[in-house]
């Protein structure tokens, strides 16, 4: 499971690198990944400081942090 979370985290990072920000629903739809893996991967990326999550009504928007 850890490997799958890491793979999805990489896919999210690449997607956000192109789009700058996206909702969790957009990520799930575009990456065609289960909601659970997208959320766990977003948590991983947020914990590592790679993305910022902002709460929306009914979900989140992820934005890639530029260093």
Phi and psi restraints in degrees (value plus and minus 20) as a CYANA .aco file:
   2 UNK   PHI     -79.5   -39.5
   2 UNK   PSI     -60.4   -20.4
   3 UNK   PHI     -83.6   -43.6
   3 UNK   PSI     -62.6   -22.6
   4 UNK   PHI     -83.8   -43.8
   4 UNK   PSI     -61.2   -21.2
   5 UNK   PHI     -81.6   -41.6
   5 UNK   PSI     -62.4   -22.4
   6 UNK   PHI     -84.0   -44.0
   6 UNK   PSI     -59.7   -19.7
   7 UNK   PHI     -84.8   -44.8
   7 UNK   PSI     -65.5   -25.5
   8 UNK   PHI     -85.4   -45.4
   8 UNK   PSI     -57.9   -17.9
   9 UNK   PHI     -79.3   -39.3
   9 UNK   PSI     -61.5   -21.5
  10 UNK   PHI     -84.5   -44.5
  10 UNK   PSI     -60.3   -20.3
  11 UNK   PHI     -84.7   -44.7
  11 UNK   PSI     -60.6   -20.6
  12 UNK   PHI     -83.2   -43.2
  12 UNK   PSI     -65.8   -25.8
  13 UNK   PHI     -78.2   -38.2
  13 UNK   PSI     -65.9   -25.9
  14 UNK   PHI     -84.9   -44.9
  14 UNK   PSI     -60.7   -20.7
  15 UNK   PHI     -82.4   -42.4
  15 UNK   PSI     -66.5   -26.5
  16 UNK   PHI     -89.0   -49.0
  16 UNK   PSI     -48.7    -8.7
  17 UNK   PHI     -83.1   -43.1
  17 UNK   PSI     -53.2   -13.2
  18 UNK   PHI    -102.8   -62.8
  18 UNK   PSI     -60.5   -20.5
  19 UNK   PHI    -121.3   -81.3
  19 UNK   PSI     -35.0     5.0
  20 UNK   PHI      58.1    98.1
  20 UNK   PSI     -67.8   -27.8
  21 UNK   PHI    -169.0  -129.0
  21 UNK   PSI     140.4   180.4
  22 UNK   PHI    -182.7  -142.7
  22 UNK   PSI     131.7   171.7
  23 UNK   PHI     -99.5   -59.5
  23 UNK   PSI     142.1   182.1
  24 UNK   PHI     -82.1   -42.1
  24 UNK   PSI     -58.5   -18.5
  25 UNK   PHI     -83.3   -43.3
  25 UNK   PSI     -59.2   -19.2
  26 UNK   PHI     -82.8   -42.8
  26 UNK   PSI     -63.3   -23.3
  27 UNK   PHI     -82.8   -42.8
  27 UNK   PSI     -64.2   -24.2
  28 UNK   PHI     -80.6   -40.6
  28 UNK   PSI     -65.3   -25.3
  29 UNK   PHI     -87.3   -47.3
  29 UNK   PSI     -68.8   -28.8
  30 UNK   PHI     -91.9   -51.9
  30 UNK   PSI     -58.2   -18.2
  31 UNK   PHI    -105.8   -65.8
  31 UNK   PSI     -34.3     5.7
  32 UNK   PHI      35.4    75.4
  32 UNK   PSI      28.7    68.7
  33 UNK   PHI    -140.7  -100.7
  33 UNK   PSI     131.9   171.9
  34 UNK   PHI     -81.8   -41.8
  34 UNK   PSI     123.5   163.5
  35 UNK   PHI     -70.9   -30.9
  35 UNK   PSI     -62.9   -22.9
  36 UNK   PHI     -79.6   -39.6
  36 UNK   PSI     -63.0   -23.0
  37 UNK   PHI     -89.7   -49.7
  37 UNK   PSI     -58.1   -18.1
  38 UNK   PHI     -83.6   -43.6
  38 UNK   PSI     -65.1   -25.1
  39 UNK   PHI     -85.8   -45.8
  39 UNK   PSI     -62.4   -22.4
  40 UNK   PHI     -84.0   -44.0
  40 UNK   PSI     -59.8   -19.8
  41 UNK   PHI     -88.2   -48.2
  41 UNK   PSI     -59.0   -19.0
  42 UNK   PHI     -82.8   -42.8
  42 UNK   PSI     -60.6   -20.6
  43 UNK   PHI     -81.0   -41.0
  43 UNK   PSI     -62.9   -22.9
  44 UNK   PHI     -81.2   -41.2
  44 UNK   PSI     -69.4   -29.4
  45 UNK   PHI     -82.7   -42.7
  45 UNK   PSI     -58.3   -18.3
  46 UNK   PHI     -87.0   -47.0
  46 UNK   PSI     -62.9   -22.9
  47 UNK   PHI     -82.5   -42.5
  47 UNK   PSI     -56.5   -16.5
  48 UNK   PHI    -101.2   -61.2
  48 UNK   PSI     -25.0    15.0
  49 UNK   PHI      63.1   103.1
  49 UNK   PSI      -4.1    35.9
  50 UNK   PHI    -107.1   -67.1
  50 UNK   PSI     -46.5    -6.5
  51 UNK   PHI    -153.4  -113.4
  51 UNK   PSI     136.8   176.8
  52 UNK   PHI    -132.4   -92.4
  52 UNK   PSI     113.3   153.3
  53 UNK   PHI    -127.0   -87.0
  53 UNK   PSI     113.8   153.8
  54 UNK   PHI    -143.2  -103.2
  54 UNK   PSI     109.1   149.1
  55 UNK   PHI     -92.1   -52.1
  55 UNK   PSI     116.2   156.2
  56 UNK   PHI    -140.3  -100.3
  56 UNK   PSI     147.4   187.4
  57 UNK   PHI     -84.5   -44.5
  57 UNK   PSI      91.9   131.9
  58 UNK   PHI      66.2   106.2
  58 UNK   PSI      -8.2    31.8
  59 UNK   PHI     152.9   192.9
  59 UNK   PSI    -176.3  -136.3
  60 UNK   PHI    -158.6  -118.6
  60 UNK   PSI     136.2   176.2
  61 UNK   PHI    -135.9   -95.9
  61 UNK   PSI     110.0   150.0
  62 UNK   PHI    -124.0   -84.0
  62 UNK   PSI     115.1   155.1
  63 UNK   PHI    -146.8  -106.8
  63 UNK   PSI     112.6   152.6
  64 UNK   PHI     -91.9   -51.9
  64 UNK   PSI     110.7   150.7
  65 UNK   PHI    -102.5   -62.5
  65 UNK   PSI     110.8   150.8
  66 UNK   PHI    -118.1   -78.1
  66 UNK   PSI     108.3   148.3
